[in-house]
Amino acid sequence: MTRTKTRRAFEVLAGHGDCMTEEELDAAGALVVDEDQDELLEDLSVEERKERLKKARWNVFLYLGIAAILFGFALFPMPFSADYDDFSKSAEKDVGLVWGLPLVGPDLFDVPMRLTVTAVEPPAQPSVNIAVYVIEQKDCTDYSLSEKVVEAREGDSHAYQYQEGSERVLAEGTYDFEFNIDPGHYCLIAEYINGTGAKITDAGMALTVEGKLYPNQFFGGVAGLACLSLSAFAFVGAQRHGAALRKVLEGENETTESKVLSDASQARIMAGPSGAPPSSGPSGGPPGAPPSAEDPAVPTEAEAISSPSAAPAEALAEAPSETPTPVAATEGTFEPAENGYFFRKMPDGSYDQTVYVQNAEGGYEPYQG
């Protein structure tokens, strides 16, 4: 395909070989030099570009949709609840296995746990508070749980966490607690305590716990960000395909052949006529000079008398000459060419095909060949 274009370009240029300059010939030779590059940058058809643009736009919406689903999955909680037990005088819950990134200790990848404790029937004591324990242990019925509860109150272990409410406990009041835990198996305990921190075991008490876990926050968030990045890349690709398609439809994607031909044509316009204008005046000497016998264009006296159709020289001298009308400079700008000629550039950027010369008054008038 590229060789065909190159051959056609040389055929077109060969037709103008008589008036081509060295620069135009060098530009024509560039077609052969750039043949390999043209094969790599071979233009796609309009239908192929439309198809690529359509696929790129579909990829943008596809990755955006997947990213939205993953973000929703990451923010979707796993709910659970715990009720008050009159035997243990607390609300206990076997939360089960919490999955996540297995990194020990407090870090950015901990699983959030949100708890809302409702004091349905708090104890009738002057100083009442709510205490919540989150203990990492597989068996929530094991007797060792009580030892870990004490360790959670007295220590600062990330596996055994403890919090107390900071607000006054009222009937039907709700109190929020927030924990960040490592992946593992956990047990939950919520109970009333007095001012000294001891557990209250009065009868007639009740409380409920509503909890939410977000174990998919890390995995869904990372995957969602990856899809969001792919959607951004697909959007950039769609913009590039759209710009290329617009250039094709507007005729702005010129090939090497069309660029060379355009430059050659522009060079010929700027160069102007190749020589001086032909003389259209009388070939003899000025008026009043004696005719020369060597000039065949000047008739002899006998020929002038015998030819009734010859016009007297005085009549020719008295004939009014047509003076060309100067062109106003406001109708365009005049750009100088070679040999004292000018070309007029119109306001829209095009060039008038008439050749102009400058008269004695400084104006411009069409050249009379």
PEJONOR-V488131 format. One record per pair of residues at least 12 apart in sequence whose ideal C-beta (glycine too) atoms are under 10 Angstrom apart, sorted by the first residue. I is the first residue (numbers start at 0). J is the second residue. Records with the same first field share a line. If there is no record, write none. Layout:
# PEJONOR-V488131
I=J + J
This chain:
# PEJONOR-V488131
0=37 + 38 + 41 + 42
1=30 + 33 + 34 + 35 + 36 + 37 + 38 + 39 + 40 + 41 + 254 + 255 + 256
2=31 + 34 + 37 + 38
4=30 + 34 + 37 + 254 + 255 + 256 + 257
5=27 + 30 + 31 + 33 + 34 + 37 + 255 + 256
6=30
7=30 + 256
8=26 + 27 + 30 + 31 + 254 + 255 + 256 + 257 + 259 + 260
9=27 + 28 + 30 + 31 + 256 + 259
11=27 + 256 + 259 + 260 + 263
12=24 + 26 + 27 + 30 + 256 + 259 + 260 + 263
13=27
15=27 + 260 + 263 + 264 + 267
17=273
18=263 + 266 + 267 + 270 + 273
19=263 + 266 + 267
20=263 + 266 + 267 + 270
22=262 + 263 + 266
23=259 + 260 + 262 + 263 + 264 + 266 + 267
24=263
25=259
26=255 + 258 + 259 + 260 + 261 + 262 + 263 + 266
27=256 + 259 + 260 + 263
28=259
29=255 + 258 + 259
30=254 + 255 + 256 + 258 + 259
32=255
33=255 + 259
34=255
36=255
37=254 + 255 + 256
40=254 + 255
41=254
42=243 + 247 + 252 + 254
43=240 + 243 + 244 + 247
44=247
45=244 + 247 + 248
47=244
48=240 + 241 + 243 + 244 + 245 + 246 + 247 + 248
49=240 + 244 + 247 + 248
50=240
51=236 + 237 + 239 + 240 + 241 + 243 + 244
52=236 + 237 + 238 + 239 + 240 + 241 + 242 + 243 + 244
53=237 + 240
54=233 + 236 + 237 + 240
55=232 + 233 + 234 + 235 + 236 + 237 + 238 + 239 + 240 + 241
56=233 + 234 + 236 + 237 + 240 + 241
57=233 + 237
58=229 + 230 + 232 + 233 + 234 + 236 + 237
59=229 + 230 + 231 + 232 + 233 + 234 + 235 + 236 + 237 + 238
60=230 + 233 + 234
61=226 + 229 + 230 + 233
62=225 + 226 + 227 + 228 + 229 + 230 + 231 + 232 + 233 + 234
63=226 + 227 + 229 + 230 + 231 + 233 + 234
64=226 + 230
65=222 + 223 + 225 + 226 + 227 + 229 + 230
66=219 + 222 + 223 + 224 + 225 + 226 + 227 + 228 + 229 + 230
67=223 + 226 + 227
68=219 + 222 + 223 + 226
69=215 + 218 + 219 + 220 + 221 + 222 + 223 + 224 + 225 + 226 + 227
70=216 + 219 + 220 + 222 + 223 + 224 + 226 + 227
71=215 + 219 + 223
72=215 + 216 + 218 + 219 + 220 + 222 + 223
73=213 + 214 + 215 + 216 + 217 + 218 + 219 + 220 + 221 + 222 + 223 + 224
74=213 + 215 + 216 + 219 + 220 + 223
75=211 + 213 + 215 + 216 + 219
76=111 + 112 + 113 + 210 + 211 + 212 + 213 + 214 + 215 + 216
77=94 + 95 + 97 + 110 + 112 + 210 + 211 + 212 + 213 + 214 + 215
78=113 + 209 + 210 + 211 + 212
79=92 + 93 + 94 + 95 + 112 + 114 + 187 + 208 + 209 + 210 + 211 + 212
80=92 + 115 + 207 + 208 + 209 + 210
81=93 + 94 + 114 + 116 + 187 + 188 + 189 + 206 + 207 + 208 + 209 + 210
82=119 + 205 + 206 + 207 + 208
83=119 + 120 + 189 + 190 + 191 + 204 + 205 + 206 + 207 + 208
84=190
85=202 + 203 + 204 + 205
87=188 + 190 + 198 + 200
88=122 + 190 + 191 + 198 + 199 + 200 + 201 + 202 + 204
89=130 + 131 + 132 + 187 + 188 + 189 + 190 + 191 + 198 + 199 + 200 + 204 + 206 + 208
90=116 + 131 + 187 + 188 + 189 + 190 + 205 + 206 + 207 + 208
91=132 + 139 + 140 + 144 + 186 + 187 + 188 + 189 + 190 + 208
92=114 + 139 + 185 + 186 + 187 + 188 + 189 + 208 + 210
93=136 + 137 + 138 + 139 + 140 + 184 + 185 + 186 + 187
94=112 + 133 + 134 + 135 + 139 + 180 + 183 + 184 + 185 + 186 + 187 + 210 + 212
95=137 + 139 + 184 + 185 + 186 + 212
96=137 + 182 + 183 + 184 + 185 + 214
97=110 + 112 + 135 + 180 + 181 + 182 + 183 + 184 + 185 + 212 + 213 + 214
98=110 + 182 + 183 + 212 + 214 + 215 + 217 + 218
99=180 + 181 + 182 + 183 + 212 + 213 + 214 + 215 + 216 + 217 + 218
100=181 + 182 + 214 + 217 + 218 + 221
101=181 + 182 + 183
102=181 + 182
103=157 + 158 + 181 + 182 + 183
104=157 + 158 + 181
105=157 + 179 + 180 + 181
106=157 + 179 + 181
107=179 + 217
108=179 + 181 + 182 + 216 + 217 + 218
109=157 + 178 + 179 + 180 + 181 + 182 + 216 + 217
110=178 + 179 + 180 + 181 + 182 + 183 + 185 + 212 + 213 + 214 + 215 + 216 + 217
111=177 + 178 + 179 + 180 + 211 + 212 + 213 + 214 + 216
112=133 + 160 + 176 + 177 + 178 + 179 + 180 + 185 + 187 + 210 + 211 + 212 + 213 + 214
113=175 + 176 + 177 + 178 + 209 + 210 + 211 + 212 + 213
114=131 + 133 + 162 + 174 + 175 + 176 + 177 + 178 + 187 + 189 + 208 + 209 + 210 + 211
115=173 + 174 + 175 + 176 + 207 + 208 + 209 + 210 + 211
116=129 + 130 + 131 + 164 + 168 + 172 + 173 + 174 + 175 + 176 + 189 + 190 + 206 + 207 + 208 + 209 + 210
117=129 + 170 + 171 + 172 + 173 + 174 + 205 + 206 + 207 + 208 + 209
118=164 + 168 + 169 + 170 + 171 + 172 + 173 + 174 + 191 + 204 + 205 + 206 + 207
119=170 + 171 + 172 + 204 + 205 + 206 + 207
120=170 + 171 + 191 + 201 + 203 + 204 + 205 + 206
121=167 + 168 + 169 + 170 + 171 + 172 + 191 + 199 + 201 + 204 + 205 + 206
122=168 + 191 + 192 + 193 + 199 + 200 + 201 + 202 + 203 + 204
123=201 + 203 + 204
124=168 + 191 + 193 + 194 + 199 + 201
125=193 + 194
126=167 + 168 + 192 + 193 + 194 + 195 + 199
127=164 + 167 + 168 + 169 + 191 + 192 + 193 + 194 + 199 + 201 + 204
128=163 + 164 + 165 + 166 + 167 + 168 + 174 + 190 + 191 + 192 + 193 + 194 + 196 + 199
129=162 + 163 + 164 + 165 + 166 + 168 + 172 + 174 + 176 + 189 + 190 + 191 + 192 + 206 + 208
130=148 + 151 + 152 + 161 + 162 + 163 + 164 + 176 + 188 + 189 + 190 + 191 + 192 + 196 + 198 + 199
131=151 + 160 + 161 + 162 + 163 + 164 + 174 + 176 + 178 + 187 + 188 + 189 + 190 + 208 + 210
132=144 + 147 + 148 + 151 + 152 + 159 + 160 + 161 + 162 + 178 + 185 + 186 + 187 + 188 + 189 + 190
133=151 + 158 + 159 + 160 + 161 + 162 + 176 + 178 + 179 + 180 + 185 + 186 + 187 + 188 + 189 + 210
134=146 + 147 + 148 + 150 + 151 + 156 + 158 + 159 + 160 + 161 + 184 + 185 + 186 + 187 + 188
135=147 + 151 + 156 + 157 + 158 + 159 + 160 + 180 + 181 + 182 + 183 + 184 + 185 + 186
136=158 + 159 + 183 + 184 + 185 + 186
137=183 + 184 + 185 + 186
138=184 + 186
139=184 + 185 + 186 + 187 + 188
140=186
141=186
144=186 + 188
145=188
146=159
147=159 + 186
148=161 + 186 + 188 + 190 + 198
149=161
151=188
152=192 + 196
157=178 + 179 + 180 + 181
158=180 + 181 + 183 + 185
160=176 + 178 + 179 + 180 + 185
161=178 + 188
162=176 + 177 + 178
163=176 + 192 + 196
164=176 + 191 + 192
168=191 + 192 + 206
173=207 + 209
174=189 + 206
176=189 + 208 + 210
178=210 + 212
180=212 + 214
182=214
185=212
187=208 + 210
188=208
189=206 + 207 + 208 + 210
190=204 + 206
191=204 + 205 + 206
265=350
268=334 + 336 + 342 + 350 + 352
269=334 + 336 + 337 + 342 + 350
270=336 + 337 + 342
271=334 + 335 + 336 + 337 + 338 + 339 + 340 + 341 + 342 + 354
272=336 + 337 + 338 + 340 + 354 + 366 + 368
273=337 + 338
274=337 + 338
275=337 + 338 + 339 + 340
276=338 + 339 + 340 + 354 + 356 + 366 + 367 + 368
277=368
278=368
279=367 + 368
281=294 + 296 + 297 + 315
282=294 + 295 + 296 + 297
283=296 + 297
284=297
286=312 + 313 + 315 + 316
287=312 + 316
290=303
321=367
322=358 + 364 + 367
323=355 + 356 + 358 + 363 + 364 + 365 + 366 + 367
324=362 + 364 + 365
325=355 + 357 + 358 + 360 + 361 + 362 + 363 + 364 + 365
326=341 + 343 + 351 + 353 + 355 + 362 + 363 + 364 + 365
327=362 + 363
328=343 + 361 + 362 + 363
329=346
330=343 + 345 + 346 + 351 + 363
331=343 + 344 + 345 + 346 + 347 + 349 + 350 + 351 + 363
332=344 + 345 + 346
333=351 + 355 + 357 + 362 + 363
334=350 + 355
335=355 + 357
336=354 + 355
338=354 + 356
339=356 + 357 + 366
340=354 + 355 + 356 + 357 + 366
341=353 + 354 + 355 + 356 + 357 + 363 + 364 + 366
342=354 + 355
343=355 + 363 + 365
351=365
353=365 + 366
354=366 + 367 + 368
